[in-house]
């Protein structure tokens, strides 16, 4: 069955900046990690930026301090981080856009390269149908093992959505669906919908969208 979907990116779209950087900064301030670990994370981020380290490995290094945490410990950390860091940073116009789609009866999904485990609270808070994001492994007891699956960015966003729709037995209605993103990594997701919303877009994305139809550029303010 064809359904109208609204697809939202997270980092740079619903919030400003990179949420993994926010997470690591938060962990340092709360003394979950020391300065040496923080510098190591920064080095991994630099190597990723120079294309010397795959995104999956960079994320594993950034979140290594959580390896061995039980499900209860991880949930407590995520709860603190979500309420103290992510929730206050949500852009009001993004919240309003999600609410408008829900009111219109659209199925709203968050599709993000950020780790799924700390985005999970957004499902209830924003009334999302589901969250598709980068997966990290846990063992049978729920203990965080830190292995990263495919980075949910670029073409992976489209592939993961296709996997999700197939499991649901749904088809996305292109003509009535909308997607929101800010970087070139969101382009494959944006192309799935007739309405392509560039939120405070980076230059490369905006340039690529000049070839597309149904493009809207918006500026969302910070809370």
Secondary structure, DSSP 8 states (H G I E B T S, - for coil): -EE-EEEE--BTTTBSS-HHHHHHHHHHHTTSS-HHHHHHHHHHHHHHHTTSS-HHHHHHHHTGGGTT--HHHHHHHHHHHIIIIIGGG--HHHHHHHHHHHHTT-EEEEEEEEEHHHHTHHHHHHT-SEEEEE-EEE-TT--EEEEE-----THHHHHHHHHHHHHHT-EE-GGG-EEEESSGGGHHHHTTSSEEEEES--HHHHHHHTTSSSEEEE-----
